[in-house]
């Protein structure tokens, strides 16, 4: 029985192999591997794509978030509000700059940060809110921007899963004070290794990140601040230049698959489907369903040859890393429910129509079986 993989980088890269190989060869022949022409081109094009004045390539998505916070002057004594349901990197960025993490629950439909709960968590020490556009679904930016703007709190977009998504006609990355992107290989825009970027219209933030990513230096051997080493290298930038050119087409394929899923699954007993805000244009990094018997659903799909994943089975506040802290005592009901019930189905642009049909058939069959079988006691 042939299986439907959760994701296939091999199939994606086979389609782009000639262009990727040519890009890599160009870098090797040029012999300039750090902070060169390929990165300059990517930064220029990615800023234009996002609709921002600046894009700065960095080492990965976590460092993009942490560098933004450093550029904003966030540090010990400050608080950073984060959503409960997210990959732990969102929280770690605040930890890395010495700020206090303030976690709030998420909207049960989109799993993005609940703007009302975020506003209730604001204190005089709040310096920033990290807004995650989870699964490629833009968060409620209008409510968040209005709430934060009147208080001069920075809105930092964690757009690691949302390359190309739009909110009210504008691309993510241009909706807050600054935004962090990851180019981990399986992202909508993925490198062939680690990589990240920040986007912003703020000259000071962009200038600070450019220095901080390069040992605190903008002029060789002159170091104006205590920086680090977090540079998007020329090889990865060259690959991203190739992939950026086809990003919109790939995202459109994701939308088509998501539409087929949503239409087929509509009204299926026990199966919760993704919610999409009216003004949001998601890019479906993940297609995530919800079921009270998630683990059994996953097992049934595995038997049918459908590979799935769980994003995320344990929220950050339940991780051992936070054991013994006040965060470990939090009760975030929607976050905790998501951890118990969400399941990510195959969602990648190179899926064939036949594979999508197979996923749909298997999900409908599994949902029917679970509906007919009593739950385990």
C-alpha positions as CSV (number, residue, x, y, z in Angstrom):
1,X,0.0,0.0,0.0
2,X,1.5,3.3,-1.0
3,X,1.6,6.0,1.7
4,X,1.0,9.7,1.6
5,X,4.0,11.4,3.2
6,X,3.5,14.3,5.6
7,X,6.0,16.3,3.6
8,X,8.6,15.5,0.9
9,X,11.5,17.8,0.5
10,X,12.9,15.4,-2.1
11,X,9.9,15.9,-4.4
12,X,10.0,19.6,-3.9
13,X,13.7,19.9,-4.7
14,X,13.6,17.6,-7.7
15,X,11.3,20.1,-9.4
16,X,13.8,23.0,-8.6
17,X,17.0,21.0,-8.8
18,X,18.5,22.7,-11.9
19,X,17.9,26.2,-10.6
20,X,19.1,25.3,-7.1
21,X,22.3,23.7,-8.4
22,X,23.0,26.7,-10.6
23,X,22.5,29.1,-7.7
24,X,24.9,27.1,-5.5
25,X,27.5,26.8,-8.3
26,X,27.3,30.5,-8.8
27,X,28.2,31.1,-5.1
28,X,31.0,28.6,-5.2
29,X,32.5,30.1,-8.3
30,X,32.3,33.6,-6.9
31,X,34.1,32.5,-3.7
32,X,32.3,34.9,-1.4
33,X,30.3,33.1,1.2
34,X,29.3,35.6,3.9
35,X,27.5,38.9,3.6
36,X,27.7,39.2,-0.1
37,X,25.7,39.8,-3.3
38,X,23.3,36.9,-2.9
39,X,22.2,38.0,0.5
40,X,21.9,41.6,-0.6
41,X,19.6,40.5,-3.5
42,X,17.5,38.3,-1.2
43,X,17.1,41.1,1.4
44,X,16.1,43.5,-1.3
45,X,13.6,41.1,-2.9
46,X,12.2,39.8,0.4
47,X,11.6,43.3,1.7
48,X,9.8,44.2,-1.5
49,X,7.8,41.0,-1.3
50,X,6.7,41.7,2.3
51,X,6.1,45.4,1.6
52,X,8.6,46.6,4.1
53,X,11.6,49.0,3.9
54,X,14.1,46.6,5.3
55,X,14.8,42.8,5.4
56,X,17.8,41.5,7.3
57,X,19.0,37.9,6.9
58,X,20.0,36.1,10.1
59,X,20.8,32.6,11.3
60,X,17.4,31.3,12.1
61,X,13.9,32.2,13.3
62,X,14.6,32.1,17.0
63,X,17.6,34.5,16.6
64,X,15.4,36.7,14.4
65,X,13.0,37.1,17.3
66,X,15.7,37.6,19.9
67,X,17.5,40.2,17.8
68,X,14.3,42.2,17.3
69,X,13.8,42.2,21.1
70,X,17.4,43.3,21.6
71,X,17.1,46.0,19.0
72,X,14.0,47.2,20.9
73,X,16.0,47.4,24.1
74,X,13.9,44.7,25.8
75,X,15.7,43.1,28.7
76,X,15.7,42.2,32.4
77,X,12.8,43.7,34.2
78,X,10.6,43.9,31.1
79,X,7.7,41.6,30.2
80,X,6.9,40.1,26.8
81,X,3.4,38.7,26.2
82,X,3.3,35.4,24.2
83,X,0.6,33.0,23.1
84,X,0.4,29.7,25.0
85,X,0.0,27.5,21.9
86,X,3.1,27.9,19.9
87,X,6.5,26.3,19.3
88,X,8.7,27.0,22.3
89,X,11.1,29.2,20.3
90,X,8.6,32.1,20.7
91,X,9.0,31.9,24.4
92,X,12.8,31.3,24.3
93,X,13.3,34.6,22.4
94,X,12.1,36.5,25.5
95,X,14.1,34.3,27.8
96,X,17.3,34.9,25.7
97,X,17.1,38.7,26.3
98,X,16.4,38.2,30.0
99,X,12.7,39.4,29.9
100,X,9.9,37.8,31.7
101,X,7.5,35.6,29.7
102,X,3.8,36.4,30.2
103,X,1.8,33.6,28.5
104,X,-1.9,34.0,27.5
105,X,-4.4,31.7,26.1
106,X,-5.4,31.4,22.4
107,X,-8.5,31.8,20.4
108,X,-10.1,28.3,20.2
109,X,-10.9,28.7,16.5
110,X,-7.6,29.9,15.0
111,X,-5.3,29.0,17.8
112,X,-3.7,32.4,17.5
113,X,-3.2,34.7,20.5
114,X,-6.5,36.0,22.1
115,X,-6.3,39.8,21.8
116,X,-8.7,40.3,24.7
117,X,-6.6,38.1,27.0
118,X,-3.4,39.8,25.8
119,X,-4.8,43.2,26.7
120,X,-5.8,41.9,30.1
121,X,-2.2,40.7,30.7
122,X,-0.6,44.1,30.0
123,X,1.2,45.8,33.0
124,X,3.5,48.8,33.2
125,X,6.4,46.4,32.6
126,X,5.0,45.2,29.2
127,X,7.4,46.1,26.4
128,X,6.3,43.8,23.6
129,X,3.7,41.3,22.4
130,X,4.9,38.5,20.2
131,X,2.1,37.6,17.8
132,X,2.4,34.2,16.1
133,X,0.6,33.7,12.8
134,X,0.2,30.0,13.6
135,X,-0.1,27.4,10.9
136,X,0.0,30.2,8.3
137,X,-3.2,31.9,9.7
138,X,-2.7,35.6,10.3
139,X,-3.6,36.7,13.9
140,X,-6.1,39.4,14.7
141,X,-3.7,42.3,13.9
142,X,-6.2,45.1,13.9
143,X,-7.3,44.5,17.5
144,X,-3.8,43.9,18.7
145,X,-2.3,47.0,16.9
146,X,-5.1,49.2,18.3
147,X,-4.6,47.9,21.8
148,X,-0.8,48.1,21.7
149,X,-0.4,51.3,19.8
150,X,-2.1,53.4,22.4
151,X,0.3,52.1,25.0
152,X,3.5,52.2,22.9
153,X,4.0,48.5,23.2
154,X,5.9,46.9,20.3
155,X,4.1,44.3,18.2
156,X,6.5,41.6,17.1
157,X,5.2,39.3,14.4
158,X,6.4,35.7,14.6
159,X,5.8,34.9,10.9
160,X,7.8,31.7,10.8
161,X,4.9,29.8,9.4
162,X,3.2,32.5,7.3
163,X,5.4,33.5,4.4
164,X,3.1,35.3,2.0
165,X,0.0,35.4,4.2
166,X,-2.1,38.5,4.2
167,X,-4.2,40.4,6.6
168,X,-6.6,43.1,5.4
169,X,-4.7,43.1,2.0
170,X,-1.2,43.5,3.5
171,X,1.4,40.8,3.8
172,X,2.5,39.6,7.2
173,X,5.9,40.9,8.1
174,X,4.6,44.5,7.5
175,X,1.9,44.6,10.1
176,X,3.8,45.2,13.3
177,X,6.9,47.0,14.6
178,X,9.1,44.2,13.2
179,X,8.7,40.6,12.1
180,X,10.7,37.4,12.4
181,X,10.8,34.7,9.7
182,X,12.3,31.3,9.8
183,X,13.5,29.6,6.6
184,X,13.7,26.1,8.1
185,X,13.5,23.6,5.2
186,X,9.9,22.7,5.6
187,X,8.6,26.3,5.8
188,X,6.5,27.7,2.9
189,X,9.8,29.5,2.0
190,X,12.5,27.1,3.1
191,X,16.3,27.1,2.8
192,X,18.4,24.0,2.5
193,X,19.5,24.4,6.1
194,X,18.8,26.9,8.8
195,X,18.1,30.5,8.1
196,X,15.9,33.5,9.1
197,X,15.2,37.1,8.6
198,X,13.6,40.2,10.2
199,X,11.5,42.7,8.3
200,X,10.7,46.2,9.5
201,X,10.1,49.8,8.3
202,X,12.1,51.1,11.3
203,X,15.5,52.2,10.3
204,X,16.9,52.0,13.8
205,X,15.7,48.4,14.3
206,X,17.1,47.3,11.0
207,X,20.4,49.0,11.7
208,X,20.7,47.5,15.1
209,X,20.0,44.0,13.9
210,X,22.5,44.4,11.1
211,X,25.2,45.2,13.7
212,X,24.0,42.7,16.3
213,X,24.1,39.8,13.8
214,X,27.7,40.6,13.0
215,X,29.5,40.9,16.3
216,X,28.0,44.3,16.9
217,X,29.9,45.6,13.9
218,X,29.0,47.5,10.7
219,X,32.6,48.5,10.0
220,X,35.3,45.8,10.0
221,X,37.1,45.6,13.4
222,X,34.9,48.3,14.9
223,X,32.4,47.0,17.4
224,X,29.9,49.5,18.8
225,X,27.9,47.0,20.9
226,X,28.0,43.5,22.2
227,X,26.7,41.5,19.3
228,X,26.8,37.9,18.2
229,X,27.2,35.8,15.0
230,X,23.8,35.2,13.3
231,X,24.2,35.7,9.5
232,X,22.3,34.2,6.7
233,X,25.0,32.8,4.5
234,X,25.4,33.3,0.7
235,X,24.5,29.7,-0.2
236,X,21.2,29.8,1.7
237,X,20.4,33.2,0.3
238,X,21.0,31.9,-3.2
239,X,18.6,29.0,-2.7
240,X,16.0,31.3,-1.1
241,X,16.3,33.6,-4.2
242,X,15.3,30.6,-6.3
243,X,12.4,29.6,-4.0
244,X,11.1,33.2,-3.5
245,X,10.3,33.4,-7.2
246,X,7.9,30.5,-6.9
247,X,6.5,31.1,-3.4
248,X,3.2,32.6,-4.6
249,X,2.5,29.7,-6.9
250,X,3.3,27.2,-4.2
251,X,1.1,29.0,-1.7
252,X,-1.7,28.9,-4.3
253,X,-1.3,25.2,-4.5
254,X,-1.6,25.0,-0.7
255,X,-4.8,27.1,-0.8
256,X,-6.3,24.7,-3.4
257,X,-5.5,21.7,-1.3
258,X,-6.9,23.4,1.8
259,X,-10.1,24.3,0.0
260,X,-10.6,20.6,-1.1
261,X,-10.0,19.4,2.5
262,X,-12.4,22.0,4.0
263,X,-15.2,21.2,1.4
264,X,-14.8,17.5,1.8
265,X,-14.7,17.5,5.6
266,X,-17.5,20.1,6.2
267,X,-20.1,18.6,8.5
268,X,-18.1,15.5,9.4
269,X,-19.1,14.4,12.8
270,X,-16.5,15.0,15.5
271,X,-14.0,16.7,13.2
272,X,-13.2,20.4,13.9
273,X,-11.9,22.4,11.0
274,X,-9.6,25.4,10.8
275,X,-11.3,28.8,11.3
276,X,-10.3,31.7,9.0
277,X,-11.0,35.3,9.7
278,X,-12.8,37.2,7.0
279,X,-10.0,39.7,6.4
280,X,-7.2,37.0,6.6
281,X,-5.5,35.4,3.6
282,X,-3.8,32.2,5.1
283,X,-1.1,30.3,3.3
284,X,-1.7,27.0,5.0
285,X,1.7,26.1,6.3
286,X,-0.3,23.4,8.1
287,X,-3.8,22.1,7.8
288,X,-4.8,21.3,11.3
289,X,-8.0,19.5,12.3
290,X,-9.3,18.8,15.8
291,X,-10.8,15.6,17.2
292,X,-11.5,14.5,20.8
293,X,-10.1,11.1,20.0
294,X,-7.1,12.6,18.2
295,X,-4.7,9.7,19.0
296,X,-7.1,7.1,17.6
297,X,-7.7,9.2,14.5
298,X,-4.0,9.4,13.9
299,X,-3.7,5.6,14.3
300,X,-6.5,5.0,11.9
301,X,-4.9,7.3,9.3
302,X,-1.6,5.6,9.8
303,X,-3.2,2.2,9.0
304,X,-4.5,3.8,5.8
305,X,-1.0,5.0,4.9
306,X,-1.6,8.7,5.7
307,X,1.3,10.2,7.6
308,X,0.4,13.0,10.1
309,X,2.0,15.1,12.8
310,X,0.9,16.8,16.0
311,X,1.7,20.5,16.4
312,X,2.2,20.7,19.4
313,X,1.6,17.8,21.8
314,X,2.9,19.6,24.9
315,X,2.6,23.4,25.4
316,X,5.6,25.3,26.6
317,X,4.3,25.8,30.1
318,X,4.1,22.0,30.6
319,X,7.6,21.4,29.4
320,X,10.3,20.2,31.8
321,X,12.3,23.4,31.0
322,X,9.7,25.4,32.9
323,X,9.2,22.9,35.8
324,X,9.2,24.7,39.2
325,X,8.5,28.1,37.7
326,X,5.3,30.2,38.0
327,X,4.7,29.5,34.3
328,X,4.3,25.8,35.0
329,X,1.3,26.6,37.2
330,X,-0.6,28.3,34.4
331,X,-4.0,27.0,33.3
332,X,-4.6,27.8,29.7
333,X,-7.6,25.8,28.7
334,X,-7.7,26.4,25.0
335,X,-4.0,25.8,24.7
336,X,-4.2,22.6,26.7
337,X,-7.2,21.4,24.7
338,X,-5.3,22.1,21.4
339,X,-2.4,20.0,22.6
340,X,-4.8,17.1,23.3
341,X,-6.9,17.4,20.1
342,X,-5.1,18.9,17.1
343,X,-3.8,16.8,14.2
344,X,-1.9,18.1,11.2
345,X,-2.8,16.5,7.8
346,X,-0.4,16.3,4.8
347,X,-0.1,19.8,3.4
348,X,2.6,20.6,0.9
349,X,2.2,22.0,-2.6
350,X,3.6,19.0,-4.6
351,X,0.8,16.7,-3.3
352,X,-0.9,15.1,-6.3
353,X,-4.7,15.1,-6.8
354,X,-4.7,11.4,-6.2
355,X,-2.8,11.8,-2.9
356,X,-5.3,14.5,-1.7
357,X,-8.1,12.2,-2.7
358,X,-6.6,9.5,-0.6
359,X,-6.2,11.7,2.4
360,X,-9.8,12.9,2.2
361,X,-11.1,9.3,1.8
362,X,-9.0,8.1,4.8
363,X,-10.1,10.9,7.1
364,X,-13.8,10.5,6.3
365,X,-13.5,6.7,6.8
366,X,-11.6,7.1,10.1
367,X,-14.0,9.7,11.4
368,X,-16.9,7.4,10.7
369,X,-15.2,4.5,12.4
370,X,-14.5,6.6,15.5
371,X,-18.1,7.9,15.5
372,X,-19.4,4.3,15.5
373,X,-16.9,2.9,18.1
374,X,-17.3,3.8,21.8
375,X,-14.5,5.8,23.3
376,X,-12.0,4.0,25.5
377,X,-12.7,4.3,29.2
